[in-house]
Amino acid sequence: MKFPKVFVTILIFTFSLTVTAQKYKKTEKINITKDYKGATFNSNNSLVENLNGIEEFSIFTKSLSDESIQKLMDSNEMITVFVFTNSSFNDLPKKTKDSLNNS
């Protein structure tokens, strides 16, 4: 009598794991857009593609144009990037600002 209880318990446990794991099975890409001060960010675009043309991020975008940074970003599926506006660079020393502008 103990065998059916164990079997049923294992069956229920396995079924619940299988059902909950299905949420990770989706392979379709969902397109998410977000408007920001007249610009539209799109989840199908790269970070540089989304920031290009927005004057508020021009210094940061210019620093991302380095080929080694592009390769690093393209080789990773998910990364976290803290994007700074141009005003964030105001308190930097002149020498540092110049090196960013010349990159």
Residue frames as a rotation matrix with the C-alpha (Angstrom) as fourth column:
MET 1
0.563 0.826 0.000 0.00
0.826 -0.563 0.000 0.00
0.000 0.000 -1.000 0.00
LYS 2
0.326 -0.526 -0.785 2.95
0.250 -0.753 0.609 2.28
-0.912 -0.395 -0.114 0.56
PHE 3
-0.580 -0.623 0.524 4.17
0.626 0.070 0.777 1.94
-0.521 0.779 0.349 -3.04
PRO 4
0.044 0.641 0.767 1.13
0.937 -0.292 0.190 3.68
0.346 0.710 -0.613 -4.67
LYS 5
0.848 0.262 -0.461 1.38
0.450 -0.816 0.362 6.63
-0.282 -0.515 -0.810 -2.27
VAL 6
-0.018 -0.944 -0.329 5.06
0.202 -0.326 0.924 7.12
-0.979 -0.050 0.196 -3.08
PHE 7
-0.550 -0.154 0.821 4.41
0.802 0.176 0.571 6.69
-0.232 0.972 0.026 -6.78
VAL 8
0.449 0.808 0.381 1.55
0.853 -0.515 0.089 9.21
0.268 0.285 -0.920 -6.75
THR 9
0.707 -0.256 -0.659 3.65
0.269 -0.765 0.585 11.69
-0.654 -0.591 -0.472 -4.75
ILE 10
-0.405 -0.912 0.059 6.54
0.323 -0.082 0.943 11.43
-0.856 0.401 0.327 -7.20
LEU 11
-0.325 0.374 0.869 4.16
0.944 0.068 0.324 11.72
0.062 0.925 -0.375 -10.14
ILE 12
0.761 0.645 -0.074 2.55
0.649 -0.753 0.110 14.89
0.015 -0.131 -0.991 -8.75
PHE 13
0.403 -0.705 -0.584 5.94
0.142 -0.582 0.801 16.41
-0.904 -0.405 -0.134 -7.96
THR 14
-0.588 -0.641 0.493 7.29
0.539 0.143 0.830 15.64
-0.603 0.754 0.262 -11.44
PHE 15
0.039 0.705 0.708 4.17
0.978 -0.174 0.118 16.98
0.206 0.688 -0.696 -13.11
SER 16
0.849 0.298 -0.436 4.32
0.428 -0.872 0.238 20.24
-0.310 -0.389 -0.868 -11.15
LEU 17
-0.035 -0.937 -0.349 7.98
0.135 -0.350 0.927 20.74
-0.990 -0.015 0.139 -12.07
THR 18
-0.571 -0.141 0.809 7.25
0.775 0.230 0.588 20.09
-0.269 0.963 -0.022 -15.72
VAL 19
0.422 0.832 0.361 4.37
0.888 -0.460 0.021 22.55
0.184 0.311 -0.932 -15.79
THR 20
0.799 -0.123 -0.589 6.30
0.197 -0.871 0.450 25.33
-0.569 -0.475 -0.672 -14.04
ALA 21
-0.245 -0.969 0.036 9.36
0.298 -0.040 0.954 24.85
-0.923 0.244 0.299 -16.25
GLN 22
0.082 0.346 0.935 7.32
0.980 0.142 -0.139 25.51
-0.181 0.927 -0.327 -19.40
LYS 23
0.891 0.280 -0.358 7.53
0.253 -0.960 -0.121 29.27
-0.377 0.017 -0.926 -18.87
TYR 24
0.133 -0.930 -0.341 11.23
-0.377 -0.366 0.851 29.11
-0.917 0.016 -0.400 -19.81
LYS 25
-0.163 -0.158 0.974 10.57
0.609 0.761 0.225 27.18
-0.776 0.630 -0.028 -22.99
LYS 26
0.828 0.560 -0.032 9.34
0.330 -0.533 -0.779 30.14
-0.453 0.635 -0.626 -25.05
THR 27
-0.199 -0.943 0.265 11.75
0.806 -0.003 0.592 31.06
-0.558 0.332 0.761 -27.81
GLU 28
0.317 0.369 0.874 9.84
0.834 -0.547 -0.072 33.83
0.451 0.752 -0.481 -29.55
LYS 29
-0.781 -0.594 -0.194 11.19
0.622 -0.711 -0.326 37.33
0.056 -0.375 0.925 -29.11
ILE 30
0.402 0.889 -0.219 8.84
0.907 -0.419 -0.036 39.88
-0.124 -0.184 -0.975 -27.70
ASN 31
-0.381 -0.493 0.782 9.30
0.632 -0.756 -0.168 43.42
0.674 0.430 0.600 -28.95
ILE 32
0.337 0.412 -0.847 9.18
0.902 -0.401 0.163 45.97
-0.272 -0.818 -0.506 -26.12
THR 33
-0.193 -0.363 0.912 9.24
0.596 -0.781 -0.185 49.69
0.779 0.508 0.367 -26.83
LYS 34
0.225 0.195 -0.955 9.59
0.906 -0.402 0.131 52.59
-0.358 -0.895 -0.267 -24.43
ASP 35
0.477 -0.007 0.879 9.28
0.503 -0.818 -0.279 56.29
0.721 0.576 -0.386 -25.20
TYR 36
0.200 -0.486 -0.851 11.78
0.880 -0.293 0.375 58.64
-0.431 -0.823 0.369 -23.58
LYS 37
0.010 -0.169 -0.986 11.67
0.066 -0.983 0.169 62.38
-0.998 -0.067 0.002 -24.24
GLY 38
0.479 0.322 -0.817 10.56
-0.714 -0.399 -0.575 61.99
-0.511 0.859 0.039 -27.85
ALA 39
-0.444 -0.649 -0.618 12.82
-0.856 0.510 0.080 59.01
0.264 0.565 -0.782 -28.63
THR 40
0.725 0.683 0.091 11.61
-0.687 0.704 0.180 55.42
0.058 -0.193 0.980 -28.81
PHE 41
-0.463 -0.831 0.309 13.74
-0.854 0.511 0.094 52.65
-0.236 -0.220 -0.947 -27.36
ASN 42
0.569 0.610 -0.552 13.19
-0.761 0.645 -0.072 49.21
0.312 0.461 0.831 -28.86
SER 43
0.470 -0.359 0.806 14.21
-0.529 0.617 0.583 45.89
-0.707 -0.701 0.100 -27.28
ASN 44
0.810 -0.165 0.563 15.21
0.486 0.727 -0.485 44.53
-0.329 0.666 0.669 -30.70
ASN 45
0.718 -0.591 0.368 17.83
-0.089 -0.602 -0.794 47.27
0.690 0.537 -0.485 -31.13
SER 46
-0.038 -0.813 -0.582 21.26
0.843 0.287 -0.455 47.38
0.537 -0.507 0.674 -29.55
LEU 47
0.287 0.078 -0.955 22.04
0.796 -0.575 0.192 49.92
-0.534 -0.815 -0.227 -26.84
VAL 48
-0.698 -0.625 -0.349 24.00
0.294 -0.695 0.656 52.07
-0.653 0.355 0.669 -29.30
GLU 49
-0.723 0.501 0.476 21.17
0.524 -0.053 0.850 51.92
0.451 0.864 -0.224 -31.85
ASN 50
0.301 0.887 -0.351 18.73
0.913 -0.162 0.374 53.09
0.275 -0.433 -0.858 -29.19
LEU 51
0.292 -0.236 -0.927 20.94
0.624 -0.688 0.372 55.92
-0.725 -0.687 -0.054 -27.95
ASN 52
-0.684 -0.581 0.441 22.12
0.701 -0.356 0.618 57.20
-0.202 0.732 0.651 -31.35
GLY 53
-0.422 0.476 0.771 20.67
0.468 -0.614 0.635 60.57
0.777 0.629 0.036 -32.22
ILE 54
0.745 0.612 -0.267 19.71
0.540 -0.317 0.780 61.47
0.393 -0.725 -0.566 -28.65
GLU 55
0.234 -0.698 0.677 21.84
-0.108 -0.710 -0.696 64.50
0.966 0.090 -0.242 -27.78
GLU 56
0.647 0.119 0.753 21.43
-0.725 -0.211 0.656 63.92
0.237 -0.970 -0.050 -24.03
PHE 57
0.777 -0.344 0.527 23.51
-0.014 0.828 0.561 60.70
-0.629 -0.443 0.639 -24.33
SER 58
0.912 -0.364 -0.186 26.03
-0.239 -0.106 -0.965 61.78
0.332 0.925 -0.184 -26.99
ILE 59
0.053 -0.944 0.327 29.14
-0.980 -0.112 -0.167 61.54
0.194 -0.312 -0.930 -24.77
PHE 60
-0.011 0.004 1.000 28.19
-0.550 0.835 -0.009 58.09
-0.835 -0.550 -0.007 -23.51
THR 61
0.881 0.399 0.254 27.27
-0.002 0.541 -0.841 56.90
-0.472 0.741 0.477 -27.01
LYS 62
0.645 -0.716 -0.265 30.62
-0.625 -0.297 -0.722 58.10
0.439 0.632 -0.639 -28.33
SER 63
-0.208 -0.748 0.630 32.43
-0.956 0.292 0.032 56.10
-0.208 -0.596 -0.776 -25.65
LEU 64
0.274 0.399 0.875 30.49
-0.247 0.909 -0.337 52.98
-0.930 -0.124 0.347 -26.71
SER 65
0.858 0.100 -0.503 31.70
-0.506 0.002 -0.863 53.28
-0.086 0.995 0.052 -30.29
ASP 66
-0.204 -0.971 0.124 34.99
-0.946 0.228 0.231 51.58
-0.253 -0.070 -0.965 -29.37
GLU 67
0.053 0.223 -0.973 35.19
-0.719 0.685 0.118 48.26
0.693 0.693 0.196 -31.23
SER 68
-0.796 -0.400 -0.453 36.34
-0.007 0.755 -0.656 46.23
0.605 -0.519 -0.604 -28.20
ILE 69
-0.774 0.596 0.214 33.35
-0.394 -0.189 -0.899 47.46
-0.496 -0.780 0.381 -26.18
GLN 70
0.042 0.804 -0.593 31.01
-0.999 0.027 -0.035 46.57
-0.012 0.594 0.804 -29.05
LYS 71
-0.275 -0.214 -0.937 32.43
-0.390 0.916 -0.094 43.03
0.879 0.339 -0.335 -29.22
LEU 72
-0.994 -0.107 -0.036 32.03
-0.003 0.344 -0.939 42.62
0.113 -0.933 -0.342 -25.47
MET 73
-0.477 0.879 0.028 28.41
-0.641 -0.325 -0.695 43.78
-0.602 -0.349 0.718 -25.57
ASP 74
0.113 0.527 -0.842 27.55
-0.959 0.279 0.046 41.68
0.260 0.802 0.537 -28.64
SER 75
-0.505 -0.410 -0.759 29.05
-0.300 0.909 -0.291 38.51
0.809 0.081 -0.582 -27.14
ASN 76
-0.975 0.208 -0.077 26.83
0.139 0.303 -0.943 38.62
-0.173 -0.930 -0.324 -24.06
GLU 77
-0.430 0.887 0.166 23.11
0.674 0.194 0.712 37.95
0.600 0.418 -0.682 -24.16
MET 78
0.719 0.692 0.059 22.21
0.439 -0.518 0.734 39.88
0.539 -0.502 -0.676 -21.03
ILE 79
-0.482 -0.839 -0.253 24.28
0.785 -0.286 -0.550 42.62
0.389 -0.464 0.796 -19.43
THR 80
0.619 0.607 -0.499 23.53
0.764 -0.614 0.200 45.54
-0.185 -0.505 -0.843 -17.16
VAL 81
-0.439 -0.708 0.553 24.71
0.785 -0.602 -0.148 48.95
0.438 0.368 0.820 -18.29
PHE 82
0.224 0.429 -0.875 24.33
0.732 -0.667 -0.140 52.17
-0.643 -0.609 -0.463 -16.34
VAL 83
-0.051 -0.151 0.987 23.84
0.904 -0.427 -0.019 54.89
0.425 0.891 0.159 -18.95
PHE 84
-0.211 -0.138 -0.968 24.88
0.697 -0.716 -0.050 58.41
-0.686 -0.685 0.247 -18.00
THR 85
0.805 0.484 0.342 23.54
0.591 -0.609 -0.529 61.62
-0.048 0.628 -0.776 -19.50
ASN 86
0.161 -0.768 0.619 25.90
0.542 -0.456 -0.706 64.35
0.825 0.449 0.343 -20.71
SER 87
0.490 0.070 0.869 25.26
-0.495 -0.798 0.343 66.37
0.718 -0.598 -0.357 -17.54
SER 88
0.990 -0.138 -0.035 26.76
0.116 0.636 0.763 63.50
-0.083 -0.759 0.645 -15.52
PHE 89
0.325 -0.926 0.194 30.13
0.918 0.260 -0.298 64.26
0.226 0.275 0.934 -17.05
ASN 90
0.692 0.028 0.722 30.10
0.106 -0.992 -0.063 67.94
0.714 0.120 -0.690 -16.00
ASP 91
0.877 -0.301 0.375 32.04
-0.463 -0.317 0.828 67.44
-0.130 -0.899 -0.417 -12.75
LEU 92
0.709 -0.668 0.227 34.83
0.679 0.733 0.037 65.42
-0.191 0.128 0.973 -14.35
PRO 93
0.067 -0.772 -0.632 38.25
0.102 -0.624 0.774 67.06
-0.993 -0.116 0.037 -14.65
LYS 94
0.523 0.141 -0.841 38.91
-0.692 -0.505 -0.515 68.67
-0.497 0.851 -0.166 -18.04
LYS 95
-0.514 -0.812 -0.277 41.64
-0.840 0.411 0.353 66.15
-0.173 0.414 -0.894 -18.87
THR 96
-0.700 0.331 0.633 39.21
0.140 0.933 -0.333 63.24
-0.700 -0.144 -0.699 -18.34
LYS 97
0.402 0.889 -0.218 36.49
-0.019 -0.230 -0.973 64.93
-0.915 0.395 -0.076 -20.42
ASP 98
0.220 -0.401 -0.889 38.96
-0.924 -0.379 -0.058 65.51
-0.314 0.834 -0.454 -23.24
SER 99
-0.823 -0.549 0.145 40.03
-0.487 0.814 0.315 61.86
-0.291 0.189 -0.938 -23.21
LEU 100
-0.279 0.813 0.511 36.38
0.341 0.581 -0.739 60.80
-0.898 -0.032 -0.439 -23.45
ASN 101
0.600 0.536 -0.594 35.75
-0.282 -0.553 -0.784 63.20
-0.749 0.638 -0.181 -26.33
ASN 102
-0.017 -0.699 -0.715 38.82
-0.988 -0.099 0.119 61.94
-0.154 0.709 -0.689 -28.19
SER 103
-0.500 -0.185 0.846 37.95
-0.272 0.961 0.050 58.25
-0.822 -0.205 -0.531 -27.86
